[in-house]
Amino acid sequence: MALVLTHNVWAPDWRLIITLIGWVTIVRALISIFQPQWIVAAGTAILEHRGAFVGAAVFNLIIGLVLSYFGYAA
């Protein structure tokens, strides 16, 4: 919630990534509170398919590298 309140920037540049992470986190938290069985089902599906786990790890690594570049180098 703090991320959305302090960084709700809808500009078409790299800062949009941070805003989207905040909103996705809020949606995931609401799902965890009101529909926890969906989170359990999603976790089970990810654990059953190694490719989904590796894909999510690669996606998170790329997002981290992009944000590190723009946060420190640019």
PyMOL commands that place a pseudoatom at each C-alpha (Angstrom):
pseudoatom trace, name=CA, resn=MET, resi=1, chain=A, elem=C, hetatm=0, pos=[0.000, 0.000, 0.000]
pseudoatom trace, name=CA, resn=ALA, resi=2, chain=A, elem=C, hetatm=0, pos=[2.845, 2.381, 0.826]
pseudoatom trace, name=CA, resn=LEU, resi=3, chain=A, elem=C, hetatm=0, pos=[4.408, 1.810, -2.584]
pseudoatom trace, name=CA, resn=VAL, resi=4, chain=A, elem=C, hetatm=0, pos=[1.197, 2.724, -4.395]
pseudoatom trace, name=CA, resn=LEU, resi=5, chain=A, elem=C, hetatm=0, pos=[0.596, 5.766, -2.189]
pseudoatom trace, name=CA, resn=THR, resi=6, chain=A, elem=C, hetatm=0, pos=[4.108, 7.152, -2.635]
pseudoatom trace, name=CA, resn=HIS, resi=7, chain=A, elem=C, hetatm=0, pos=[4.890, 6.046, -6.190]
pseudoatom trace, name=CA, resn=ASN, resi=8, chain=A, elem=C, hetatm=0, pos=[1.708, 6.011, -8.274]
pseudoatom trace, name=CA, resn=VAL, resi=9, chain=A, elem=C, hetatm=0, pos=[3.349, 7.229, -11.498]
pseudoatom trace, name=CA, resn=TRP, resi=10, chain=A, elem=C, hetatm=0, pos=[1.612, 6.307, -14.758]
pseudoatom trace, name=CA, resn=ALA, resi=11, chain=A, elem=C, hetatm=0, pos=[4.257, 7.741, -17.111]
pseudoatom trace, name=CA, resn=PRO, resi=12, chain=A, elem=C, hetatm=0, pos=[5.219, 5.665, -20.172]
pseudoatom trace, name=CA, resn=ASP, resi=13, chain=A, elem=C, hetatm=0, pos=[8.771, 4.955, -18.985]
pseudoatom trace, name=CA, resn=TRP, resi=14, chain=A, elem=C, hetatm=0, pos=[10.629, 2.648, -16.579]
pseudoatom trace, name=CA, resn=ARG, resi=15, chain=A, elem=C, hetatm=0, pos=[8.884, 4.122, -13.516]
pseudoatom trace, name=CA, resn=LEU, resi=16, chain=A, elem=C, hetatm=0, pos=[5.689, 2.394, -14.622]
pseudoatom trace, name=CA, resn=ILE, resi=17, chain=A, elem=C, hetatm=0, pos=[7.299, -0.932, -13.644]
pseudoatom trace, name=CA, resn=ILE, resi=18, chain=A, elem=C, hetatm=0, pos=[7.444, 0.175, -10.002]
pseudoatom trace, name=CA, resn=THR, resi=19, chain=A, elem=C, hetatm=0, pos=[3.822, 1.321, -10.065]
pseudoatom trace, name=CA, resn=LEU, resi=20, chain=A, elem=C, hetatm=0, pos=[2.684, -1.978, -11.595]
pseudoatom trace, name=CA, resn=ILE, resi=21, chain=A, elem=C, hetatm=0, pos=[4.618, -3.970, -8.985]
pseudoatom trace, name=CA, resn=GLY, resi=22, chain=A, elem=C, hetatm=0, pos=[2.786, -2.032, -6.258]
pseudoatom trace, name=CA, resn=TRP, resi=23, chain=A, elem=C, hetatm=0, pos=[-0.645, -2.637, -7.775]
pseudoatom trace, name=CA, resn=VAL, resi=24, chain=A, elem=C, hetatm=0, pos=[0.026, -6.326, -8.474]
pseudoatom trace, name=CA, resn=THR, resi=25, chain=A, elem=C, hetatm=0, pos=[1.150, -6.729, -4.871]
pseudoatom trace, name=CA, resn=ILE, resi=26, chain=A, elem=C, hetatm=0, pos=[-2.084, -5.172, -3.585]
pseudoatom trace, name=CA, resn=VAL, resi=27, chain=A, elem=C, hetatm=0, pos=[-4.187, -7.449, -5.803]
pseudoatom trace, name=CA, resn=ARG, resi=28, chain=A, elem=C, hetatm=0, pos=[-2.203, -10.497, -4.671]
pseudoatom trace, name=CA, resn=ALA, resi=29, chain=A, elem=C, hetatm=0, pos=[-2.653, -9.520, -1.027]
pseudoatom trace, name=CA, resn=LEU, resi=30, chain=A, elem=C, hetatm=0, pos=[-6.408, -9.171, -1.485]
pseudoatom trace, name=CA, resn=ILE, resi=31, chain=A, elem=C, hetatm=0, pos=[-6.555, -12.566, -3.176]
pseudoatom trace, name=CA, resn=SER, resi=32, chain=A, elem=C, hetatm=0, pos=[-4.513, -14.055, -0.315]
pseudoatom trace, name=CA, resn=ILE, resi=33, chain=A, elem=C, hetatm=0, pos=[-6.970, -12.654, 2.203]
pseudoatom trace, name=CA, resn=PHE, resi=34, chain=A, elem=C, hetatm=0, pos=[-10.245, -13.473, 0.449]
pseudoatom trace, name=CA, resn=GLN, resi=35, chain=A, elem=C, hetatm=0, pos=[-9.380, -16.512, -1.722]
pseudoatom trace, name=CA, resn=PRO, resi=36, chain=A, elem=C, hetatm=0, pos=[-6.395, -18.289, -0.118]
pseudoatom trace, name=CA, resn=GLN, resi=37, chain=A, elem=C, hetatm=0, pos=[-7.197, -21.523, -1.952]
pseudoatom trace, name=CA, resn=TRP, resi=38, chain=A, elem=C, hetatm=0, pos=[-6.286, -19.786, -5.241]
pseudoatom trace, name=CA, resn=ILE, resi=39, chain=A, elem=C, hetatm=0, pos=[-2.807, -19.039, -3.875]
pseudoatom trace, name=CA, resn=VAL, resi=40, chain=A, elem=C, hetatm=0, pos=[-2.396, -22.650, -2.753]
pseudoatom trace, name=CA, resn=ALA, resi=41, chain=A, elem=C, hetatm=0, pos=[-3.503, -23.891, -6.189]
pseudoatom trace, name=CA, resn=ALA, resi=42, chain=A, elem=C, hetatm=0, pos=[-1.129, -21.518, -7.981]
pseudoatom trace, name=CA, resn=GLY, resi=43, chain=A, elem=C, hetatm=0, pos=[1.768, -22.531, -5.733]
pseudoatom trace, name=CA, resn=THR, resi=44, chain=A, elem=C, hetatm=0, pos=[1.050, -26.200, -6.293]
pseudoatom trace, name=CA, resn=ALA, resi=45, chain=A, elem=C, hetatm=0, pos=[0.939, -25.704, -10.063]
pseudoatom trace, name=CA, resn=ILE, resi=46, chain=A, elem=C, hetatm=0, pos=[4.252, -23.833, -10.033]
pseudoatom trace, name=CA, resn=LEU, resi=47, chain=A, elem=C, hetatm=0, pos=[5.927, -26.513, -7.927]
pseudoatom trace, name=CA, resn=GLU, resi=48, chain=A, elem=C, hetatm=0, pos=[4.679, -29.251, -10.271]
pseudoatom trace, name=CA, resn=HIS, resi=49, chain=A, elem=C, hetatm=0, pos=[6.092, -27.556, -13.369]
pseudoatom trace, name=CA, resn=ARG, resi=50, chain=A, elem=C, hetatm=0, pos=[9.767, -26.708, -13.065]
pseudoatom trace, name=CA, resn=GLY, resi=51, chain=A, elem=C, hetatm=0, pos=[9.628, -24.582, -16.221]
pseudoatom trace, name=CA, resn=ALA, resi=52, chain=A, elem=C, hetatm=0, pos=[7.171, -22.146, -14.621]
pseudoatom trace, name=CA, resn=PHE, resi=53, chain=A, elem=C, hetatm=0, pos=[9.444, -21.777, -11.599]
pseudoatom trace, name=CA, resn=VAL, resi=54, chain=A, elem=C, hetatm=0, pos=[12.521, -21.151, -13.751]
pseudoatom trace, name=CA, resn=GLY, resi=55, chain=A, elem=C, hetatm=0, pos=[10.557, -18.761, -15.979]
pseudoatom trace, name=CA, resn=ALA, resi=56, chain=A, elem=C, hetatm=0, pos=[9.394, -16.743, -12.974]
pseudoatom trace, name=CA, resn=ALA, resi=57, chain=A, elem=C, hetatm=0, pos=[12.955, -16.612, -11.637]
pseudoatom trace, name=CA, resn=VAL, resi=58, chain=A, elem=C, hetatm=0, pos=[14.304, -15.367, -14.983]
pseudoatom trace, name=CA, resn=PHE, resi=59, chain=A, elem=C, hetatm=0, pos=[11.504, -12.781, -15.215]
pseudoatom trace, name=CA, resn=ASN, resi=60, chain=A, elem=C, hetatm=0, pos=[12.288, -11.488, -11.711]
pseudoatom trace, name=CA, resn=LEU, resi=61, chain=A, elem=C, hetatm=0, pos=[15.995, -11.356, -12.518]
pseudoatom trace, name=CA, resn=ILE, resi=62, chain=A, elem=C, hetatm=0, pos=[15.351, -9.308, -15.665]
pseudoatom trace, name=CA, resn=ILE, resi=63, chain=A, elem=C, hetatm=0, pos=[13.057, -6.882, -13.817]
pseudoatom trace, name=CA, resn=GLY, resi=64, chain=A, elem=C, hetatm=0, pos=[15.678, -6.541, -11.076]
pseudoatom trace, name=CA, resn=LEU, resi=65, chain=A, elem=C, hetatm=0, pos=[18.440, -5.845, -13.593]
pseudoatom trace, name=CA, resn=VAL, resi=66, chain=A, elem=C, hetatm=0, pos=[16.332, -3.253, -15.446]
pseudoatom trace, name=CA, resn=LEU, resi=67, chain=A, elem=C, hetatm=0, pos=[15.402, -1.452, -12.234]
pseudoatom trace, name=CA, resn=SER, resi=68, chain=A, elem=C, hetatm=0, pos=[19.018, -1.583, -10.992]
pseudoatom trace, name=CA, resn=TYR, resi=69, chain=A, elem=C, hetatm=0, pos=[20.229, -0.107, -14.255]
pseudoatom trace, name=CA, resn=PHE, resi=70, chain=A, elem=C, hetatm=0, pos=[17.755, 2.770, -14.209]
pseudoatom trace, name=CA, resn=GLY, resi=71, chain=A, elem=C, hetatm=0, pos=[18.136, 3.308, -10.465]
pseudoatom trace, name=CA, resn=TYR, resi=72, chain=A, elem=C, hetatm=0, pos=[21.922, 3.413, -10.335]
pseudoatom trace, name=CA, resn=ALA, resi=73, chain=A, elem=C, hetatm=0, pos=[23.493, 3.731, -13.772]
pseudoatom trace, name=CA, resn=ALA, resi=74, chain=A, elem=C, hetatm=0, pos=[21.137, 5.941, -15.751]
for i in range(1, 74): cmd.bond("trace and resi %d" % i, "trace and resi %d" % (i + 1))
show_as sticks, trace
zoom trace
